């Protein structure tokens, strides 16, 4: 059974930083693509960042230059370093991975940017 588990969310002041991490287990294969989505109340879920194995990160325009995605395939983790956080970044962040044509989702971790 494949599982994705996020951690690292919390409350941070505007301009601050957080680092989210996601560990996936239950599969011998690496995820083809891993990334992060977020969903704020009343808004559609949006892709924040993604990365293919051995590839480079792709980012939503709203976070480009502030967020950095990284993967460690050996440890089966994907991280999202979030800098210069804004209140607009407040959302539940979901880890995502796809393997063998199947999508997997974490349970989400809350990120709140507020003073």
Secondary structure, 3 states (H helix, E strand, C coil): CCEEEEECCEEECCCCCEEEEEEEECCCCCCCEEEEEEECCCCCCEEEEEEECCCCCEECCCCCCCEEEEEECCCCEEEEEECCCCHHHCEEEEEEEEECCEEEECCCEEEEECC
